[in-house]
Amino acid sequence: MSLLLDHITYTYPGTTHGLHDVSLRVDTGELVAVIGPSGSGKSTLLKLVAGLETGHTGSILLNGENVAGKPMHQRNIGMVFQQYALFPHLSVVDNVAYGLKLRKVPLNERQNRARDLLALTGLAEYAERSISRLSGGQQQRVALARALAIDPLALLLDEPLAALDASIRGHLRDQIRTIQKRFNATTLLVTHDQEEALTMADKVAVLKDGRLLQFSTPEEIYRAPANKAVAEFVGLSTILPATVIARDLIDAGFARLATATGHRQVGQSVFALIRPENIVPTPSSDATNRISGHIGTQRYLGSIYRYDFLADGAALPLLVESHQIAGNAIALPPEHITLLDS
Amino acid sequence: MKKHGAWLAWLFMLMFFTLPLLALVPEAFSDGGSAFGRVFGDSLFVAATRNTVILGLVAGAVSALVGTAIAIEIARQPAHHRQWMLTVLGLPLAFSGLVIAYGFILCFGRAGFVTQIVAFAGADPAEVGSWIYSVGGLGFAYAYYLIPRVALSLYPVFANFDNAPTLAARTLGASRLRAFIDTVIPEVAPSVLSAGCLVAALAMGTYGTALALVGTQLNILPLLLLAKVSDGGTDFSAAAAMSLVLMAICVLVLGIGDVITNRRERKTH
């Protein structure tokens, strides 16, 4: 059961906003996260797959069948909404069994299936309860069970953790991923939370202004972003404007930095991406790319410190994360400087 | 300050609401309760009660249905449209029942212009024009100010209605109609029924419009009661008993609305 979005273009009526030629594939049992800033089109993409929005060009293939012309109730898609969207007048078990009732599954069978799913989500004892007597996390688990009960061709998760407290978000994130894997559900997750995307997804699609900037594994998205926009959106970093001045040497203004320049020509403008955890806070005196300066704003995060290092002569601070705060020098290891074309 | 404010409110409640109603009880039982026997033995009263209940239920049901449709439409409008629609909708509530009755006579009475237009189409103007003086016609006139009341009370229900469960039902395989029946109706029905009960009770108890429109031609409880306490009336204990019956009917209808609303709230909270 795969989901293929092939050259999807959609414009909201009366605007220029929408999606422009977006293609991506979710293979059977895979979880693909779509991330991007507000207005990037990620929710629109989900709505098009669900059939909540129509009028796009391109194909949406569910298990090989183009569902573009199908009304949403015939697509056999399970969707989990940000605000749960449960039926408040039904009990927990009846919520989960609703889709099965529509499919005319006999009462006993659908109740048993709903109870099995509730047991799987750790909510067996709440089966007869009213929805309003559950916490937000429990309600979202009911919504997940309800979506999976119909054995959907694809599972769509629309910011499923956004309405929850940070304290339970991490636990529920793991639980959703475990259940998704167990059901081998072909899943599309839309989120603005990059940590959620990186930790849950097999692949990540980064959207901006309705265009797909990069579609790759979380590791590749983080370590080798396709361009500055992806690098800025995914993870914390310092991005320095620089110029290639020789093979494997760039000039960042305040310092000349050794790094692999690859195919780039001398004189070419680039951006040097440096992740905060890759900066060496206590370099030896002969370390490559050793930079002098002083500490700016410090933030204590419990397990590590995050702080600004103001290099001598630099206009921008370098963001550093380390277990101990640097002294008056840091080093930027050449292998951890990623060059992006400007 | 809060405590004193509460006492004052209770005092006003006692003086202007509870005492006048309680005063009816000794009057109704002043002759040992035989007034109730006289009232229930009077075929005119029985017919009036039946007409009043029919009038209330019909006016309440029609007003609830039309008011709900208007409330849905207002909730769908953009904010600037909503504001003037709400203002226009509130106007009928400010008009006197006498003015409304006169307006309906001018439109739908025997010489009313709507009646004349219908007459051009071949209908008998006398027959068409007499309808407004029937229970149905009176219910129609009542709907003029009951519909806005329903629409204004239900508008927030629809404006704040969460559409997500309906969309969830659709993605789970429900057709548009099935999703509406399964998700919208259970959510709004208690509010609509409650609003219907409220306006039904109002329709049963009101008499201004009825008096102006049909005079004493129509036998309904408020007009029968008026006849009992007006200049020609002498049986005040029967009038008090009748008042208590009318009040009981209205309280019963309001109570049904409250029970429906409370049961729904208990289920979802």
Interface residues (C-beta under 8 A of the other chain):
Chain A: A50 G51 L52 M72 H73 Q74 R75 N76 I77 G78 M79 F81 Q83 Y84 A85 L86 F87 P88 H89 Y98 G99 L102 R103 S130 I131 S132 A143 R146 A147 I150 L156
Chain B: D162 A164 P165 L167 A168 A169 R170 T171 L172 G173 A174 S175 R176 R178 A179 D182 T183 P186 E187 R264 K267 T268 H269
